[in-house]
Amino acid sequence: MLRDQFPGLNVTVHGKPLVYLDNAATACRPQRVLDAVQEYYTRFNANIHRGVHTLSEIATERFEGARESMARLINAPSARQLVFTRGSTESINLVANTFARERLSAGDEILISYMEHHSNIVPWQLLCQQTGAVLKVIPMNERGELRLETLDELITERTKMLAVVHVSNSLGTINPVKEIIAKAHAREVPVLVDGAQALPHMAVDVQDLDCDFYTISGHKMYGPTGIGILYGKMEHLEAMPPWQGGGEMIAKVTFERTVFNHVPAKFEAGTPNIAGGIGLGAAAEFIMDVGMDKIQARDAELLAYATEKMQAIDGLRLIGTAACKTAVNSFVIDGVHPHDLGTVLDHYGIAIRTGHHCTMPALQFFKVPGTARASFAFYNTHEEIDYFVDCVQKAREMFT
Ligand code: PLP
């Protein structure tokens, strides 16, 4: 069974078997990822790229092999177009502070959407404060779907960047990013896609999407924490100035001037998260071996099952009911505070997330300060969903 490959699921909480429904916050890792990380530290522990000794060569080969695996997973034209970062947050900040900053003057516009994670809002706000650019927002409807009919008007000759989330972490909405990118490109606006929540659930093909940038968080796609990817079109990456200075990103340094390294090393100053990178490569291989088709089908099936069961709970309102959704169900229950619900469920061994999920503007739209969120992964089971629904019922009875 696939589930047996995830030792992190096989624990007890308050004496109850864990039911892990907080996958959108961070997923569990398969043994293969844990082994890859451990193998690095125990069998070829060395720094990469600069060493001529055997262990350094093996570590370098594994780290660069991981880049290749990730490139295959997202169908990038070349692994060189993948920059290792700490995750989606760092990837977005990198683009904001290099590519976008260079293109912006006072009065220019950056377009984002109403359902962005704070990490795809705040970097752009900071940039606007520093450059005098203006942040504009694509609205959404009451199901949590973007109102794309507004795009033609929202994109103006001052729009210099569009940044949009592929899959919303709080609403579960899968945005039609290919269509958004085509519309933006027709007006010569480059697009960054925040893909943090997409890869754990669905196939991503950056060439088919034609996105200018795509960001990935390793820990959401069954990989280690503190590692992620920024994919970019080669012409952008080559033209962009470096972001952080230091070792590795240079070809030659004198006190007078520095010649920068080629892409992607130009953006990877300092010793990277070597173990994390190797673990991420193992996660990519794991996903490809399981098969995205299988993951996607299981996801859809779990979402349908959970949605039906949850909707039968008295007073429960789902927040985010888009026609095209991934396996994330945010909800509120009349008379029950989400934090209280989360605390009671924890005592039953169930892990869910409560609060604003780093998407305060999206929740303000629904006029709720926070929600409870159950987010599923392919290793979750119908029995777990039944148990979760029973425990939510019990908690509701306790509070109402
Ligand atoms: N974007 C979305 C949609 C997310 O869900 C998250 C994390 O929850 C992020 C960005 C930030 O990812 P990270 O913390 O891995 O940088």
Boltz pocket constraint, residues with backbone or C-beta under 6 A from the ligand:
constraints:
  - pocket:
      binder: B
      contacts: [[A, 24], [A, 25], [A, 86], [A, 87], [A, 88], [A, 89], [A, 90], [A, 117], [A, 119], [A, 120], [A, 165], [A, 167], [A, 168], [A, 169], [A, 194], [A, 196], [A, 197], [A, 216], [A, 217], [A, 218], [A, 228], [A, 357], [A, 358]]
      max_distance: 6.0
